[in-house]
Amino acid sequence: MNGDNTKGWWKSLVGPGGLALALAATGLYCIQTGTCQVPFSMIVKTISSHLVHWPDPATISALNHTIIWEIRLPRTLLAMAVGVCLSVSGVVFQGCFRNPLVEPYVLGASSGAAFGAALGIVFPAFFLSVQIMAFVFSALAVAIAYTMARTGPDTPIITLVLSGIITGSVFASLVGLLKYLAQDTALREIVFWLMGGFYYAGWQEVRILFAVAAVGLVIIQIYGWQLNVLSMGEEEAKSLGINPGRTQFILISLATLMTAAAVSATGIIAWVGLMLPHAARLMTGPDHRRVVPVSAILGAIYLIICDTLARTLTTAEIPIGIITSLVGAPYLFYLVRTRGGQVFGR
């Protein structure tokens, strides 16, 4: 078998179809894994009893119902949805900004969400829920950065990045002020939220995040060919009849919505939007029509595994942001040392 055939076979193996099977297998295995081991057959029966009412839900023990349907299944599905949102947002930001080191938080989404969540925690009587406040201020931070960078009909990429850095710095300072003013209980809650986690995963969060992830993924996939053109530069996009400013605005808005929804539900989870798009490109090449779905599935698999590690490595649950950072930093170092020319264009 020659090299080209081997490469083609490998790409077909790790394509969306094969990765989707890997995602399903990973999800089922992680639902089964935990302090209380659950047989695979019981997982199937419990899920089936809720979806098609066979077998009779009354035949499922209360313990299995609680562990599988109320705790582990929503956590796993929420991890999938958040992984899709963050990884696909990373693809969009890296493509629009033509920079492989850009991540979904570059425009201040994480700092804005942190400030909104801190407001909801420190002043619960005056503001809406922590999740709503985090979502509102995450989107507001990106809107402020975009408005600051706007110069007439154009939004220069460099100016937009600098505006994001400024906006993020301001909101980070405001978070520091709230941490200084907070009581001990609220301070611990803020710090815990900032490290990210799926501790409060429920079916309402799953429904919202799945809807956001599905809509965003479909629309971004449709724009995949335009994202290919944008990644070559604004002049090339204009020569091919694409309005780069409008297309960037649509894609960045969708990516921001997905990022804000993910962060508001789970806190700040680092490295996913930076790391997984690179892994997808190594598997599929630079075509965003293939990178987007592969990155989405890889993000879902990665966060399911990280969440399982976070809740099983020790008796006390580890915030998932710690796990993703411990894995993400060495992985980026590996990319720089071994694939720097292919990934970073040097």
VENFENNOR-V588674 format. One record per pair of residues at least 12 apart in sequence whose C-alpha atoms are under 10 Angstrom apart, sorted by the first residue. I is the first residue (numbers start at 1). GAP is how many residues later the second one is. Records with the same first field share a line. If there is no record, write none. Layout:
I: GAP / GAP
//
This chain:
7: 276
8: 276
10: 273 / 274
11: 271 / 272 / 273 / 274
12: 271 / 272
13: 270
14: 266 / 269 / 270 / 280
15: 265 / 268 / 269 / 275 / 276 / 278 / 279 / 282
16: 268 / 274 / 275 / 276 / 277 / 278 / 279 / 280 / 281 / 282
17: 277 / 280
18: 276
19: 274 / 275 / 276 / 277 / 278 / 279 / 282
20: 273 / 274 / 277 / 278 / 280 / 281
21: 276
22: 275 / 276 / 279
23: 57 / 274 / 275 / 276 / 277 / 278 / 279 / 281
24: 277
25: 276
26: 50 / 274 / 275 / 276 / 278 / 279
27: 45 / 46 / 49 / 50 / 52 / 53 / 273 / 274 / 277 / 278 / 281
28: 12 / 15 / 16 / 44 / 45 / 48
29: 14 / 275 / 276 / 279
30: 42 / 43 / 46 / 274 / 275 / 277 / 278 / 279
31: 12 / 36 / 37 / 38 / 40 / 41 / 42 / 43 / 44 / 45 / 46 / 273 / 277
32: 35 / 36 / 40 / 41
33: 39 / 275 / 276 / 278 / 279
34: 33 / 38 / 274 / 275 / 277 / 278 / 279
35: 276 / 277 / 278 / 279 / 280
36: 28 / 31
37: 30
38: 26 / 29 / 30
39: 25
42: 18 / 19 / 22 / 23 / 26
43: 21 / 22 / 24 / 25 / 26 / 30
44: 24
45: 12 / 14 / 15
46: 13 / 14 / 15 / 18 / 19 / 20 / 22 / 23
47: 18 / 21 / 22 / 26
49: 16
50: 15 / 19
69: 133 / 134
70: 131 / 132 / 133
71: 128 / 129 / 130 / 131 / 132
72: 129 / 130 / 236
73: 128 / 129 / 130 / 133
74: 124 / 126 / 127 / 128 / 129 / 130 / 131 / 132 / 133
75: 122 / 123 / 124 / 125 / 126 / 127 / 128 / 130 / 131 / 229 / 232 / 233
76: 122 / 125 / 130 / 224 / 225 / 227 / 228 / 229 / 231 / 232
77: 124 / 125 / 126 / 128 / 129 / 130 / 132 / 133 / 223 / 227
78: 120 / 123 / 124 / 125 / 126 / 127 / 128 / 129 / 130 / 131 / 132 / 184 / 187 / 188 / 222 / 225 / 226
79: 118 / 119 / 122 / 127 / 130 / 183 / 187 / 220 / 221 / 222 / 223 / 224 / 225 / 226 / 227 / 228 / 229
80: 126 / 129 / 130 / 133 / 216 / 217 / 218 / 219 / 220 / 221 / 222 / 223 / 224 / 225
81: 124 / 125 / 126 / 127 / 128 / 129 / 130 / 131 / 132 / 133 / 177 / 180 / 181 / 215 / 216 / 218 / 219 / 222 / 223
82: 124 / 127 / 128 / 130 / 131 / 176 / 177 / 179 / 180 / 181 / 183 / 184 / 187 / 190 / 214 / 217 / 218 / 221 / 222
83: 130 / 179 / 186 / 189 / 190 / 193 / 212 / 213 / 214 / 215 / 216 / 217 / 218 / 219 / 220 / 221
84: 125 / 126 / 128 / 129 / 130 / 132 / 133 / 174 / 175 / 178 / 188 / 189 / 192 / 208 / 209 / 210 / 211 / 212 / 213 / 214 / 215 / 216 / 217 / 218 / 219
85: 19 / 124 / 125 / 127 / 128 / 129 / 131 / 132 / 169 / 170 / 171 / 172 / 173 / 174 / 175 / 176 / 177 / 178 / 187 / 188 / 210 / 211 / 214 / 215
86: 17 / 18 / 19 / 127 / 169 / 170 / 172 / 173 / 174 / 175 / 176 / 177 / 183 / 184 / 185 / 186 / 187 / 188 / 190 / 191 / 209 / 210 / 213 / 214
87: 16 / 17 / 168 / 171 / 172 / 184 / 185 / 186 / 187 / 188 / 189 / 190 / 191 / 193 / 205 / 206 / 207 / 208 / 209 / 210 / 211 / 212 / 213 / 215
88: 16 / 125 / 128 / 129 / 132 / 133 / 166 / 167 / 170 / 171 / 184 / 185 / 186 / 188 / 189 / 203 / 204 / 205 / 206 / 207 / 208 / 209 / 210 / 211
89: 14 / 15 / 16 / 124 / 127 / 128 / 131 / 162 / 163 / 164 / 165 / 166 / 167 / 168 / 169 / 170 / 183 / 184 / 185 / 188 / 203 / 206 / 207
90: 12 / 13 / 14 / 15 / 16 / 165 / 169 / 181 / 182 / 183 / 184 / 185 / 186 / 187 / 188 / 202 / 205 / 206
91: 12 / 13 / 129 / 136 / 164 / 182 / 183 / 184 / 185 / 186 / 187 / 189 / 190 / 197 / 200 / 201 / 204 / 205
92: 12 / 128 / 131 / 132 / 135 / 139 / 156 / 159 / 160 / 162 / 163 / 164 / 181 / 185 / 196 / 200
93: 12 / 13 / 14 / 134 / 155 / 158 / 159 / 162 / 163 / 180 / 181
94: 133 / 137 / 179 / 180 / 183 / 184
95: 129 / 131 / 132 / 133 / 134 / 135 / 136 / 137 / 138 / 153 / 156 / 182 / 191 / 193
96: 61 / 130 / 131 / 132 / 133 / 134 / 135 / 136 / 137 / 138 / 148 / 151 / 152 / 153 / 155 / 156
97: 59 / 60 / 61 / 63 / 64 / 133 / 134 / 136 / 151 / 155
98: 59 / 132 / 133 / 134 / 135
99: 132 / 245 / 246
100: 174 / 175 / 177 / 178 / 243 / 244 / 245
101: 172 / 173 / 174 / 177 / 231 / 243
102: 59 / 171 / 172
103: 167 / 168 / 169 / 170 / 171 / 172 / 174
104: 148 / 151 / 152 / 154 / 155 / 156 / 166 / 167 / 168 / 169 / 170
105: 33 / 37 / 59 / 60 / 63 / 151 / 154 / 155 / 158 / 163 / 165 / 166 / 168 / 169
106: 36 / 39 / 54 / 55 / 56 / 57 / 58 / 59 / 61 / 62
107: 31 / 32 / 34 / 35 / 36 / 37 / 38 / 39 / 53 / 54 / 55 / 56 / 57 / 58 / 59 / 60 / 61 / 145 / 149
108: 29 / 30 / 31 / 32 / 33 / 34 / 35 / 36 / 37 / 53 / 55 / 56 / 57 / 58 / 59 / 60 / 61 / 62 / 63 / 64 / 148
109: 25 / 26 / 27 / 28 / 29 / 30 / 31 / 32 / 33 / 34 / 36 / 55 / 58 / 59 / 62 / 147 / 148 / 150 / 151 / 154 / 159
110: 24 / 25 / 27 / 28 / 29 / 31 / 32 / 58 / 61 / 62 / 84 / 149 / 150 / 153 / 154 / 157 / 158 / 159 / 160
111: 23 / 26 / 27 / 30 / 31 / 54 / 56 / 57 / 58 / 59 / 60 / 61 / 62 / 63 / 64 / 83 / 157
112: 21 / 22 / 23 / 24 / 25 / 26 / 27 / 28 / 29 / 30 / 55 / 56 / 57 / 58 / 59 / 60 / 62 / 63 / 148
113: 17 / 18 / 19 / 20 / 21 / 22 / 23 / 24 / 25 / 26 / 27 / 28 / 58 / 59 / 62 / 81 / 146 / 147 / 148 / 150 / 151 / 154 / 155
114: 16 / 19 / 20 / 21 / 23 / 24 / 57 / 58 / 60 / 61 / 62 / 76 / 77 / 79 / 80 / 149 / 150 / 153 / 154
115: 18 / 19 / 22 / 23 / 26 / 55 / 56 / 57 / 58 / 59 / 60 / 61 / 62 / 63 / 64 / 75 / 79
116: 12 / 13 / 14 / 15 / 16 / 17 / 18 / 19 / 20 / 21 / 22 / 24 / 55 / 58 / 59 / 148
117: 12 / 13 / 14 / 15 / 16 / 17 / 18 / 19 / 20 / 21 / 58 / 72 / 73 / 76 / 77 / 146 / 147 / 150
118: 12 / 15 / 16 / 56 / 57 / 58 / 59 / 60 / 61 / 64 / 68 / 69 / 71 / 72 / 73 / 75 / 76
119: 14 / 15 / 18 / 55 / 56 / 59 / 60 / 63 / 71
120: 12 / 13 / 14 / 66 / 70
121: 12 / 57 / 61 / 64 / 65 / 66 / 68 / 69 / 72
122: 56 / 57 / 59 / 60 / 61 / 63 / 64 / 65 / 67 / 68
123: 55 / 59 / 63
130: 63 / 134 / 135
131: 74 / 129 / 130 / 131 / 132 / 133 / 134 / 135 / 136
132: 128 / 129 / 132 / 133
133: 131
134: 126 / 127 / 128 / 129 / 130 / 131 / 133
135: 122 / 123 / 124 / 125 / 126 / 127 / 128 / 129 / 130
136: 121 / 124 / 125 / 128
137: 34 / 123 / 127
138: 30 / 33 / 118 / 119 / 121 / 122 / 123 / 125 / 126
139: 114 / 117 / 118 / 119 / 120 / 121 / 122
140: 27 / 116 / 120
141: 22 / 23 / 26 / 27 / 29 / 30 / 115
142: 18 / 21 / 22 / 25 / 26 / 110 / 111 / 114 / 115 / 118
143: 21 / 24 / 110 / 113
144: 19 / 20 / 22 / 23
145: 14 / 15 / 16 / 17 / 18 / 19 / 20 / 21 / 22 / 23
146: 13 / 14 / 15 / 17 / 18 / 21 / 103 / 106 / 107
147: 13 / 16
148: 12 / 14 / 15 / 16 / 18 / 19
149: 12 / 13 / 14 / 15
150: 13
153: 92 / 93
154: 90 / 91 / 92
155: 89 / 90 / 91 / 93 / 94
156: 78 / 89
157: 91
175: 15
178: 12
179: 12
190: 77
192: 75 / 127 / 129
193: 70 / 71 / 72 / 73 / 74 / 75 / 126 / 128
194: 69 / 72 / 73 / 74 / 75 / 125 / 127
195: 71 / 72 / 73 / 74 / 75 / 123 / 124 / 125 / 126 / 127 / 128
196: 67 / 68 / 69 / 70 / 71 / 72 / 73 / 74 / 122 / 123 / 124 / 125 / 126 / 127 / 128
197: 66 / 68 / 69 / 70 / 71 / 72 / 110 / 113 / 114 / 120 / 121 / 122 / 123 / 124 / 125
198: 67 / 68 / 69 / 109 / 112 / 113 / 119 / 121 / 122
199: 67 / 108 / 112 / 118 / 120 / 121
200: 65 / 66
201: 64 / 65
205: 56 / 57 / 59 / 60 / 61
206: 59
208: 53 / 54 / 57
209: 49 / 52 / 53 / 56
211: 47
212: 42 / 45 / 46 / 47 / 49 / 50
213: 41 / 42 / 44 / 45 / 46 / 48 / 49 / 83
214: 44
215: 39 / 43
216: 35 / 37 / 38 / 39 / 40 / 41 / 42
217: 37 / 38 / 41 / 75 / 76 / 79
218: 74 / 75
219: 31 / 32 / 35
220: 30 / 31 / 32 / 34 / 35 / 68 / 69 / 72 / 73
221: 67 / 68 / 69 / 70 / 71 / 72
222: 67
223: 24 / 27 / 28 / 65 / 66
224: 27 / 63 / 64 / 65 / 66 / 67 / 68
225: 62 / 63 / 64
226: 14 / 16 / 17 / 18 / 21 / 22 / 25 / 62 / 63
227: 17 / 20 / 21 / 24 / 60 / 61 / 62
228: 58 / 59 / 60 / 61
229: 13 / 15 / 58 / 59
230: 12 / 13 / 14 / 15 / 17 / 18
231: 55 / 57
259: 14
266: 54 / 55
267: 52 / 53 / 54
268: 52 / 53
269: 34 / 50 / 51 / 52 / 53 / 54 / 55 / 56
270: 50 / 51 / 52 / 53 / 54 / 55 / 56 / 58
271: 50 / 53 / 54 / 55 / 56 / 57 / 58 / 60 / 61
272: 23 / 26 / 27 / 28 / 30 / 31 / 49 / 52 / 53 / 56
273: 22 / 26
274: 54 / 58
275: 20 / 24 / 49 / 52 / 53 / 54 / 56 / 57 / 60
276: 15 / 18 / 19 / 20 / 21 / 22 / 23 / 24 / 26 / 52
277: 14 / 15 / 17 / 18 / 19 / 21 / 22
278: 13 / 17 / 54 / 57 / 64 / 65 / 66
279: 12 / 15 / 16 / 19 / 20 / 52 / 56 / 64
280: 12 / 13 / 14 / 15 / 16 / 17 / 18 / 19
281: 13 / 14 / 61 / 62
282: 53 / 57 / 60 / 61
283: 12
285: 57 / 58
286: 57
302: 22
303: 17 / 20 / 21
305: 18
306: 12 / 13 / 14 / 15 / 16 / 17 / 18 / 21
307: 12 / 13 / 14 / 16 / 17
308: 12
309: 14
310: 12 / 13 / 14
//
